[in-house]
Amino acid sequence: MSSRALSPRTPIGIIGAGAMGAGIAQVAAAAGHAVHFLDARDGAAAQAIAGIQAQFDNMAAKGKMSAKAAQAASQRLHAAASMAELASMGLVVEAIVENLEVKRDLFRQLETVCSASCIFATNTSSISITSIAAGLNNPARLVGMHFFNPAPLMALVEIISGLATDVSVAGVLFDTAKAWGKIPVFAKSTPGFIVNRVARPFYAEGLRLLQEGAADSATIDAILRELGGFRMGPFELMDMIGHDVNFAVTQSVWRAFYNDPRFLPSLIQQELVEAGYLGKKTKRGFYNYAESASAPVAHTQATAPCPKDITVHGESRAATALVTRLANTGLKVHRAPAQQECLAQVDGVRIFQTDGRTATLRAQVTGVSQLVLCDVALNHDTATRMAISVAQQADASALQAATGLFQAAGYAVSCLRDVPGLAVMRTVAMLANEAADAVNQGVCDALSADTAMRLGVNYPRGPLAWADDIGVAHIHKVLKHLGDFYGEDRYRVSPLIQQSVYAGKPLHV
């Protein structure tokens, strides 16, 4: 199929000279387009251009582009004195305040200035494309073109179609984003689009774990990083984003879905916003960023004695990795067939991988009082931390034995309060559930959902591919058990996951 991308000869207008507008302008100018900047603030466009030109000079100095290319790109940037100067643009990208009426008014004005062939794009992160386009004479030419900050570095671009968007116009922007070196994905205009919708459980489950006293924020962050493979844990990420921004997005998605409990905002985060503890930018959020503040430390179990009698059950990835990690310790490890989903037995203690029930409930159901649960890992061979929980029926020796086992295998061990699903498993299950719902509702396809989450928020793996790796049937079980425990619609299982289990087919095809 031939590319529908806009020719580099097509001039582009950027409205809004903030960080996002400047980033988009840098990408477009580097791709060969003349870029005309417009901002309502006096001198803002010129200031943004100077900043972009400095970026080009810096890239040339580091050998990332030639001096000639940097100079040419810099010369393509122009400050527009008025909207009338955008009359000849082939594409105008709006990157202004996240306010529906302000955006609507802007595009109505552009219709009186620009030619009928000019494409309109909005960089909104959450406002309905259909709503923005509703007041236009020709809503078919308005498309969402959502870049991620910083736009020059982040590869993902969501191409979002509203109800009236012309399919061919969306295709032009999809191919244009590719020509600019980006990785675009198509999405339908629904609350949060792909990334801001599917990412909500990453924050929500962390906040719920904190609210229920499962562990402190530093420990939960460490588990999601060192066991789950995420670049940042939920609390440090919220601190970096800013709680005012993150909380506002959560509220927006929650309200747009008519208060669906799956997106329920957190009272803990609301308190931070009301206190003005917005994260790094105010030097206080979940963590203290003052120069004199101590770095947060995850809770790690003290060294426990090496177990004497170890039996590892089955051939699961977790079991195989555990045996391999124990191979060089000199400890005697017995292999045994799979037995009631038991991962290992250590000095009379049984260790199971979480299935969404608490350790206390599993002990009651199985009749095994000395029972410990462990979390799932992105990679059991390389993970450096293990999260566990202990049944209330167990005595202190159960924690000691499980801690000693995982420490011998090279893990730092964090013991959580006995909450269902532990940390990584419940987070991954809910991310996969939300991604599956987005696919089921036609927001995007499975590949786009996984691509968006890997590139838009740097997840170590797409949620649907991750669910397939764990086993869709197990993810289904975890979600059902979470729903049973809490009795909330928040954990209802996506129809796509249910159908995949019934059909015995993967989610990510």
C-alpha positions as CSV (number, residue, x, y, z in Angstrom):
1,M,0.0,0.0,0.0
2,S,1.4,3.4,-0.9
3,S,1.9,6.0,1.8
4,R,-0.7,8.6,2.3
5,A,1.7,10.8,4.3
6,L,1.7,14.5,3.8
7,S,4.6,15.7,1.6
8,P,7.4,17.4,3.5
9,R,6.5,20.4,1.3
10,T,3.2,20.7,3.2
11,P,3.4,23.6,5.7
12,I,2.1,22.8,9.2
13,G,0.6,25.1,11.8
14,I,1.1,24.5,15.5
15,I,-1.2,26.3,17.9
16,G,0.2,26.3,21.4
17,A,3.8,26.9,22.2
18,G,4.0,24.9,25.4
19,A,6.0,21.8,25.9
20,M,3.8,19.6,23.8
21,G,3.4,22.1,21.0
22,A,7.1,22.8,20.9
23,G,7.9,19.0,20.9
24,I,5.5,18.4,18.0
25,A,7.0,21.3,16.1
26,Q,10.5,19.9,16.5
27,V,9.4,16.6,15.1
28,A,7.7,18.1,12.1
29,A,10.5,20.5,11.3
30,A,13.1,17.7,11.6
31,A,10.9,15.8,9.1
32,G,11.2,18.6,6.5
33,H,8.0,20.6,7.1
34,A,7.8,24.4,7.4
35,V,6.2,25.0,10.8
36,H,4.3,28.1,11.7
37,F,3.8,28.6,15.4
38,L,0.9,30.5,16.9
39,D,0.4,31.3,20.6
40,A,-1.9,33.8,22.3
41,R,0.9,34.8,24.7
42,D,3.2,37.6,23.5
43,G,6.6,36.3,22.6
44,A,5.7,32.6,23.4
45,A,6.1,31.4,19.9
46,A,9.5,33.1,19.4
47,Q,10.7,31.7,22.7
48,A,9.6,28.2,21.8
49,I,11.4,28.5,18.4
50,A,14.6,29.6,20.1
51,G,14.3,26.5,22.4
52,I,13.8,24.1,19.5
53,Q,16.7,25.6,17.6
54,A,18.9,25.1,20.7
55,Q,17.8,21.5,20.7
56,F,18.8,21.1,17.0
57,D,22.2,22.7,17.7
58,N,22.7,20.4,20.7
59,M,21.8,17.3,18.5
60,A,24.3,18.4,15.9
61,A,27.0,18.9,18.5
62,K,26.4,15.3,19.7
63,G,26.4,13.9,16.2
64,K,22.8,13.0,16.2
65,M,22.2,15.1,13.1
66,S,24.5,16.9,10.7
67,A,25.1,20.7,11.2
68,K,23.6,21.3,7.8
69,A,20.4,19.4,8.7
70,A,20.1,21.2,12.1
71,Q,20.4,24.6,10.4
72,A,17.9,23.7,7.7
73,A,15.4,22.4,10.4
74,S,15.9,25.6,12.4
75,Q,15.1,27.7,9.4
76,R,11.8,25.9,8.9
77,L,10.4,27.4,12.1
78,H,8.4,30.5,11.9
79,A,6.4,32.6,14.5
80,A,2.9,33.5,13.3
81,A,1.6,36.9,14.3
82,S,-2.1,36.0,13.8
83,M,-4.3,33.1,12.8
84,A,-4.6,34.6,9.3
85,E,-1.0,33.5,8.7
86,L,-2.2,29.8,8.9
87,A,-4.5,30.2,5.8
88,S,-2.1,28.2,3.6
89,M,-1.4,25.3,6.0
90,G,-2.1,21.7,5.0
91,L,-2.3,20.6,8.6
92,V,-3.0,22.5,11.8
93,V,-2.2,20.8,15.1
94,E,-3.8,22.2,18.3
95,A,-1.9,21.8,21.6
96,I,-3.6,24.2,23.9
97,V,-5.3,24.0,27.3
98,E,-7.4,20.9,28.0
99,N,-10.8,22.7,27.8
100,L,-13.6,21.5,25.5
101,E,-15.1,24.9,24.8
102,V,-11.8,26.6,24.2
103,K,-10.8,23.9,21.7
104,R,-14.2,24.1,19.9
105,D,-13.9,27.9,19.6
106,L,-10.4,27.6,18.2
107,F,-11.4,25.1,15.4
108,R,-14.5,27.2,14.5
109,Q,-12.1,30.1,13.9
110,L,-9.7,28.0,11.9
111,E,-12.6,27.0,9.6
112,T,-13.0,30.6,8.6
113,V,-9.3,30.9,7.9
114,C,-8.0,27.6,6.5
115,S,-8.8,26.0,3.1
116,A,-11.3,23.2,2.9
117,S,-8.5,20.7,2.3
118,C,-6.6,21.6,5.5
119,I,-6.6,18.8,8.1
120,F,-7.3,19.7,11.7
121,A,-5.6,17.7,14.5
122,T,-6.0,18.0,18.3
123,N,-3.3,16.7,20.7
124,T,-5.9,16.3,23.5
125,S,-5.1,13.5,25.9
126,S,-8.6,12.8,27.0
127,I,-11.3,15.1,25.6
128,S,-13.8,13.4,23.1
129,I,-12.8,14.0,19.5
130,T,-16.5,13.8,18.6
131,S,-17.3,16.6,21.0
132,I,-14.5,18.9,19.8
133,A,-15.6,18.4,16.2
134,A,-19.4,18.8,16.9
135,G,-19.6,22.5,16.1
136,L,-17.7,22.4,12.8
137,N,-19.2,22.7,9.4
138,N,-16.9,19.9,8.3
139,P,-16.2,17.7,11.3
140,A,-14.9,14.9,9.0
141,R,-11.4,16.6,8.8
142,L,-10.8,16.7,12.6
143,V,-8.6,13.9,14.0
144,G,-7.0,13.3,17.4
145,M,-3.2,13.2,17.0
146,H,-2.1,12.4,20.6
147,F,1.7,12.7,21.1
148,F,3.3,11.7,24.4
149,N,5.7,14.0,26.3
150,P,8.5,14.6,25.4
151,A,7.2,14.3,21.8
152,P,10.7,14.2,20.1
153,L,11.6,11.2,22.2
154,M,8.4,9.2,22.7
155,A,7.6,7.0,19.8
156,L,3.9,6.5,20.2
157,V,1.2,8.6,18.6
158,E,-2.5,7.8,19.0
159,I,-4.5,8.6,15.9
160,I,-8.1,9.0,17.2
161,S,-11.2,9.1,15.1
162,G,-14.4,10.8,16.3
163,L,-17.8,9.7,15.1
164,A,-17.6,12.0,12.1
165,T,-13.9,11.7,11.3
166,D,-13.2,10.6,7.7
167,V,-11.3,7.3,7.6
168,S,-9.0,8.6,4.8
169,V,-8.1,11.7,6.8
170,A,-7.2,9.5,9.8
171,G,-5.1,7.4,7.4
172,V,-3.2,10.4,6.2
173,L,-2.2,11.3,9.8
174,F,-1.3,7.7,10.6
175,D,1.1,7.6,7.6
176,T,2.4,11.1,8.3
177,A,3.3,10.0,11.9
178,K,5.1,7.0,10.5
179,A,7.0,9.3,8.1
180,W,8.0,11.4,11.0
181,G,9.6,8.3,12.6
182,K,6.8,7.6,15.1
183,I,4.8,4.4,15.7
184,P,1.1,5.3,15.3
185,V,-1.9,3.3,16.5
186,F,-5.5,3.8,15.5
187,A,-8.1,4.3,18.3
188,K,-11.7,5.2,18.6
189,S,-12.7,8.3,20.5
190,T,-13.7,7.0,23.9
191,P,-12.7,8.3,27.4
192,G,-8.9,8.1,27.8
193,F,-8.4,6.6,24.3
194,I,-6.0,3.7,24.8
195,V,-3.1,4.7,27.1
196,N,-4.9,6.9,29.6
197,R,-7.7,4.4,29.9
198,V,-5.8,1.1,30.1
199,A,-3.2,2.6,32.5
200,R,-5.7,3.5,35.2
201,P,-5.4,0.1,37.0
202,F,-1.6,0.6,37.4
203,Y,-2.3,3.5,39.7
204,A,-5.6,2.3,41.1
205,E,-4.4,-1.1,42.3
206,G,-1.3,0.4,43.9
207,L,-3.4,3.0,45.7
208,R,-5.8,0.3,46.9
209,L,-2.9,-1.9,48.2
210,L,-1.6,1.2,50.1
211,Q,-5.1,2.0,51.4
212,E,-5.5,-1.6,52.7
213,G,-2.1,-1.5,54.4
214,A,-0.6,-4.2,52.2
215,A,2.7,-2.4,52.4
216,D,4.1,1.1,52.2
217,S,4.5,3.0,48.9
218,A,8.3,2.3,48.7
219,T,7.8,-1.4,49.1
220,I,5.0,-1.6,46.5
221,D,7.1,0.5,44.1
222,A,10.1,-1.8,44.6
223,I,8.0,-4.9,44.0
224,L,6.5,-3.6,40.7
225,R,10.0,-2.6,39.5
226,E,12.1,-5.5,40.7
227,L,9.6,-8.3,40.3
228,G,7.2,-6.9,37.8
229,G,9.8,-5.3,35.6
230,F,8.1,-1.9,35.4
231,R,10.5,1.0,34.9
232,M,8.8,2.9,37.8
233,G,6.4,1.9,40.5
234,P,2.9,3.5,40.7
235,F,3.8,6.0,43.5
236,E,7.0,7.3,42.1
237,L,5.4,7.6,38.6
238,M,2.4,9.5,40.1
239,D,4.9,11.8,41.9
240,M,6.7,12.4,38.6
241,I,3.5,13.0,36.5
242,G,2.1,15.3,39.2
243,H,-0.9,14.4,41.4
244,D,-3.0,17.3,40.1
245,V,-2.6,15.9,36.5
246,N,-2.9,12.2,37.3
247,F,-5.9,12.7,39.6
248,A,-7.6,15.0,37.1
249,V,-7.2,12.3,34.3
250,T,-8.6,9.6,36.6
251,Q,-11.6,11.8,37.5
252,S,-12.2,12.6,33.9
253,V,-12.2,9.0,32.8
254,W,-14.4,8.0,35.8
255,R,-17.0,10.6,35.1
256,A,-16.9,9.9,31.3
257,F,-17.7,6.3,32.1
258,Y,-20.6,7.4,34.3
259,N,-18.8,6.6,37.5
260,D,-17.8,3.1,36.6
261,P,-16.2,1.7,39.8
262,R,-13.3,0.3,37.7
263,F,-12.0,3.9,37.4
264,L,-12.9,5.1,40.9
265,P,-10.5,7.9,42.1
266,S,-8.6,7.4,45.3
267,L,-9.2,9.4,48.5
268,I,-5.5,9.1,49.2
269,Q,-4.6,10.9,46.1
270,Q,-7.3,13.4,46.6
271,E,-5.8,14.3,50.0
272,L,-2.4,14.8,48.4
273,V,-3.9,17.2,45.8
274,E,-5.9,19.1,48.5
275,A,-2.7,19.5,50.6
276,G,-0.7,20.7,47.6
277,Y,1.6,17.7,47.7
278,L,1.7,17.3,44.0
279,G,4.9,15.3,43.7
280,K,8.4,16.3,42.4
281,K,7.3,19.7,41.3
282,T,6.3,20.7,44.8
283,K,9.1,18.5,46.4
284,R,6.4,16.5,48.3
285,G,4.1,13.7,47.2
286,F,4.2,10.1,48.3
287,Y,7.9,10.9,48.8
288,N,9.8,13.8,50.1
289,Y,12.1,15.4,47.5
290,A,13.7,18.0,49.7
291,E,17.5,18.0,49.4
292,S,17.8,16.9,53.1
293,A,15.2,14.1,52.8
294,S,16.3,10.5,53.0
295,A,15.7,8.2,50.0
296,P,12.7,5.9,50.5
297,V,13.6,2.3,51.4
298,A,11.5,-0.8,50.6
299,H,10.8,-3.1,53.5
300,T,12.9,-6.3,53.1
301,Q,12.8,-9.3,55.4
302,A,15.8,-9.9,57.5
303,T,18.1,-12.8,56.6
304,A,16.4,-16.1,57.4
305,P,18.1,-19.6,57.8
306,C,18.5,-21.6,54.7
307,P,15.8,-24.3,54.5
308,K,16.9,-27.9,54.9
309,D,14.2,-29.8,53.0
310,I,13.1,-28.3,49.6
311,T,10.7,-29.9,47.1
312,V,9.8,-28.1,44.0
313,H,6.6,-29.2,42.2
314,G,5.8,-29.3,38.5
315,E,7.4,-27.9,35.4
316,S,6.0,-24.4,35.4
317,R,8.2,-21.5,34.5
318,A,8.3,-20.4,38.1
319,A,9.2,-23.9,39.3
320,T,12.0,-24.3,36.7
321,A,13.5,-20.9,37.5
322,L,13.4,-21.6,41.2
323,V,15.3,-24.9,40.7
324,T,17.8,-23.1,38.4
325,R,18.4,-20.3,40.9
326,L,18.9,-22.8,43.7
327,A,21.3,-25.0,41.7
328,N,24.5,-23.2,42.8
329,T,23.6,-22.9,46.5
330,G,24.6,-26.4,47.5
331,L,21.1,-27.0,48.9
332,K,19.4,-30.3,48.2
333,V,16.4,-29.7,46.0
334,H,13.9,-32.5,45.2
335,R,11.7,-32.4,42.1
336,A,8.1,-33.7,42.2
337,P,5.1,-33.8,40.0
338,A,2.6,-30.9,40.0
339,Q,0.4,-31.2,43.1
340,Q,-2.7,-29.0,43.6
341,E,-0.9,-25.9,42.1
342,C,1.7,-26.1,44.9
343,L,5.0,-24.5,43.8
344,A,7.2,-25.8,46.6
345,Q,7.3,-27.4,50.0
346,V,9.9,-26.2,52.4
347,D,10.4,-27.7,55.9
348,G,6.7,-28.6,56.0
349,V,5.5,-25.2,54.6
350,R,3.6,-25.2,51.3
351,I,4.1,-22.3,48.9
352,F,1.6,-21.5,46.1
353,Q,1.6,-18.8,43.5
354,T,-1.3,-16.4,43.9
355,D,-4.5,-17.1,42.1
356,G,-6.4,-14.0,43.5
357,R,-7.4,-15.5,46.8
358,T,-5.8,-14.6,50.1
359,A,-3.4,-17.0,51.7
360,T,-5.8,-17.2,54.6
361,L,-8.7,-18.3,52.4
362,R,-6.5,-20.9,50.5
363,A,-5.4,-22.3,53.9
364,Q,-9.0,-22.7,54.9
365,V,-10.0,-24.3,51.6
366,T,-7.1,-26.7,51.3
367,G,-6.8,-27.5,55.0
368,V,-3.1,-26.5,54.9
369,S,-2.4,-24.1,57.8
370,Q,1.3,-23.6,57.0
371,L,0.7,-21.9,53.7
372,V,2.5,-19.0,52.0
373,L,1.7,-17.3,48.7
374,C,4.2,-15.8,46.2
375,D,3.6,-13.2,43.5
376,V,4.2,-13.6,39.7
377,A,7.3,-12.2,38.0
378,L,7.9,-10.7,34.6
379,N,10.9,-12.9,34.4
380,H,11.4,-15.5,37.1
381,D,15.0,-16.1,36.0
382,T,16.2,-12.5,36.5
383,A,13.8,-10.9,39.1
384,T,15.6,-9.6,42.2
385,R,12.7,-9.3,44.6
386,M,9.9,-11.6,45.7
387,A,6.6,-10.6,47.3
388,I,4.9,-13.1,49.6
389,S,2.0,-13.3,52.1
390,V,1.3,-15.7,54.9
391,A,-2.0,-17.3,56.0
392,Q,-3.3,-16.2,59.3
393,Q,-3.5,-19.8,60.4
394,A,0.3,-20.3,60.0
395,D,2.8,-19.8,62.7
396,A,6.0,-17.8,62.5
397,S,8.1,-20.7,61.1
398,A,6.1,-20.4,57.8
399,L,7.4,-16.9,57.1
400,Q,10.9,-17.9,58.1
401,A,10.9,-21.0,55.8
402,A,9.5,-19.1,52.8
403,T,11.8,-16.2,53.3
404,G,14.8,-18.5,53.6
405,L,13.9,-20.3,50.4
406,F,13.5,-17.2,48.3
407,Q,16.6,-15.6,49.8
408,A,18.6,-18.7,49.0
409,A,17.4,-18.3,45.4
410,G,18.7,-14.8,45.3
411,Y,15.6,-12.7,45.9
412,A,15.2,-9.8,48.3
413,V,11.9,-10.7,50.1
414,S,9.0,-8.4,50.9
415,C,6.2,-9.8,53.0
416,L,2.8,-8.1,52.3
417,R,-0.3,-8.1,54.5
418,D,-2.5,-10.9,53.3
419,V,-4.4,-9.2,50.5
420,P,-5.9,-11.0,47.5
421,G,-3.7,-11.1,44.3
422,L,-0.6,-9.6,46.0
423,A,0.9,-6.8,43.9
424,V,2.2,-7.7,40.5
425,M,-0.5,-10.4,39.7
426,R,-3.5,-8.2,40.5
427,T,-1.9,-5.2,38.7
428,V,-1.2,-7.2,35.5
429,A,-4.6,-8.9,35.7
430,M,-6.4,-5.6,35.8
431,L,-4.3,-4.0,33.1
432,A,-5.0,-7.0,30.8
433,N,-8.7,-6.8,31.8
434,E,-8.9,-3.1,30.8
435,A,-6.9,-3.7,27.6
436,A,-9.2,-6.6,26.7
437,D,-12.3,-4.4,27.3
438,A,-10.9,-1.7,25.0
439,V,-10.4,-4.3,22.3
440,N,-13.8,-5.9,22.9
441,Q,-15.5,-2.5,22.6
442,G,-13.7,-1.7,19.3
443,V,-11.5,1.1,20.7
444,C,-8.5,-0.6,19.1
445,D,-7.1,-4.0,18.1
446,A,-5.0,-6.2,20.4
447,L,-1.7,-5.3,18.8
448,S,-2.4,-1.6,19.1
449,A,-3.4,-2.0,22.7
450,D,-0.1,-3.7,23.6
451,T,2.0,-1.4,21.4
452,A,0.4,1.7,23.0
453,M,1.1,0.5,26.5
454,R,4.7,-0.5,25.8
455,L,5.5,2.7,24.0
456,G,3.2,5.2,25.7
457,V,4.0,4.4,29.3
458,N,7.0,2.1,28.9
459,Y,5.4,-1.1,30.2
460,P,7.9,-4.0,30.0
461,R,5.3,-6.0,28.1
462,G,1.9,-5.5,26.5
463,P,-0.8,-6.4,29.0
464,L,-2.5,-8.9,26.6
465,A,0.7,-10.6,25.6
466,W,1.6,-10.8,29.3
467,A,-1.8,-12.3,30.1
468,D,-1.2,-14.9,27.4
469,D,2.1,-15.7,28.9
470,I,0.7,-16.2,32.4
471,G,-2.3,-18.0,31.0
472,V,-5.6,-16.4,30.1
473,A,-7.4,-19.0,32.3
474,H,-5.3,-18.0,35.3
475,I,-5.9,-14.3,34.7
476,H,-9.7,-15.1,34.5
477,K,-9.4,-17.0,37.8
478,V,-7.5,-14.2,39.5
479,L,-10.1,-11.6,38.4
480,K,-13.0,-13.8,39.5
481,H,-11.4,-14.4,42.9
482,L,-10.8,-10.6,43.3
483,G,-14.4,-10.0,42.5
484,D,-15.6,-12.6,44.9
485,F,-13.4,-11.3,47.7
486,Y,-14.4,-7.6,47.4
487,G,-17.9,-8.1,46.0
488,E,-17.4,-5.2,43.6
489,D,-18.1,-4.7,40.0
490,R,-14.7,-3.1,39.7
491,Y,-13.2,-6.6,39.1
492,R,-15.8,-7.8,36.6
493,V,-14.2,-10.0,33.9
494,S,-14.0,-8.6,30.3
495,P,-16.2,-10.5,27.9
496,L,-13.1,-10.9,25.7
497,I,-11.2,-12.7,28.4
498,Q,-14.2,-14.9,29.1
499,Q,-14.6,-15.8,25.4
500,S,-10.8,-16.5,25.1
501,V,-10.9,-18.9,28.0
502,Y,-14.0,-20.7,26.6
503,A,-12.4,-20.9,23.1
504,G,-9.0,-21.8,24.4
505,K,-7.5,-19.0,22.3
506,P,-4.9,-16.3,23.2
507,L,-5.8,-12.6,23.7
508,H,-2.9,-11.3,21.6
509,V,-3.2,-12.7,18.1
